[in-house]
Amino acid sequence: MITLIVTFVVGFVVGILVGRNNAVKVNRAVEDAVELYEKAQEEIAELKAKAKKPTRKRTPTKKSVKK
């Protein structure tokens, strides 16, 4: 009975320690993901700006002009 209680207490303490360690890693991963998201949004904005350049209107050729 005592070993069972000690096992639960030790498991609880180890679980807390592991959870704290993983929380630090998860927070770091989230910060990295936010940083990458911001960079991606900047690149998307640049690509959209490049895509919005006005295109030159094509003039009709002799073959396409009907008489």
Buried (B, 14 or more C-beta within 10 A) or exposed (E): EEEEEEEEEEEEEEEEEEEEEEEEEEEEEEEEEEEEEEEEEEEEEEEEEEEEEEEEEEEEEEEEEEE
